[in-house]
């Protein structure tokens, strides 16, 4: 049960760990940009949206590739 997700995504533990940490690092970067944007609306106007869209495209591409 604990590793069912790894089977579902067809990845070993280390591959999944690296991928998840990379995505989380990018999401943190996006969150920091949104935080700054909240106080300074003229900066990072599209950064977080771009990061989110890139992540979605990459994750969906991995799903298609694995099937």
CORTAVEN-V791410 format. One record per residue. N is the residue number from 1. RES is the residue in one small letter. SS is DSSP state (@ for helix, = for strand, . for the rest). OMEGA is omega in degrees with one decimal (NA if undefined). D_LAST is the distance of its C-alpha to the last C-alpha in Angstrom with 1 decimal. Layout:
N	RES	SS	OMEGA	D_LAST
N	RES	SS	OMEGA	D_LAST
This chain:
1	x	.	-177.7	21.1
2	x	.	-176.3	21.7
3	x	.	179.3	18.6
4	x	@	-179.7	16.3
5	x	@	179.0	14.6
6	x	@	176.0	13.9
7	x	@	-178.9	12.2
8	x	@	-179.0	10.2
9	x	@	176.7	9.1
10	x	.	177.7	9.1
11	x	.	172.0	12.2
12	x	.	-173.6	15.8
13	x	@	-175.4	18.7
14	x	@	178.3	20.1
15	x	@	179.5	17.0
16	x	@	179.2	16.4
17	x	@	-179.6	20.1
18	x	@	-180.0	20.5
19	x	@	-179.1	17.8
20	x	@	178.8	19.3
21	x	@	177.4	22.8
22	x	@	178.3	22.1
23	x	@	-178.7	20.9
24	x	@	177.7	23.9
25	x	@	178.9	26.3
26	x	@	178.5	25.3
27	x	@	176.6	25.6
28	x	@	176.8	29.0
29	x	@	178.1	30.1
30	x	@	179.4	29.3
31	x	@	177.9	31.2
32	x	@	178.6	34.2
33	x	@	178.2	34.2
34	x	@	178.3	34.2
35	x	@	179.2	37.0
36	x	@	179.6	39.1
37	x	@	179.1	38.4
38	x	@	-178.8	39.8
39	x	@	-179.6	43.1
40	x	.	-174.0	43.0
41	x	.	-178.1	41.3
42	x	.	179.6	42.0
43	x	.	178.9	39.6
44	x	.	-175.2	35.8
45	x	.	-179.2	35.6
46	x	.	-171.0	32.0
47	x	@	-177.0	30.8
48	x	@	178.4	29.0
49	x	@	178.8	27.4
50	x	@	179.3	26.1
51	x	@	179.9	24.7
52	x	@	-179.8	23.0
53	x	@	178.4	21.5
54	x	@	179.1	20.3
55	x	@	-179.9	18.6
56	x	@	-180.0	16.8
57	x	@	-178.5	15.7
58	x	@	179.9	14.5
59	x	@	178.3	12.7
60	x	@	177.6	10.9
61	x	@	177.3	10.1
62	x	@	178.8	8.7
63	x	@	-179.6	6.3
64	x	@	-178.2	5.4
65	x	@	-176.2	5.6
66	x	@	-176.2	3.8
67	x	.	NA	0.0
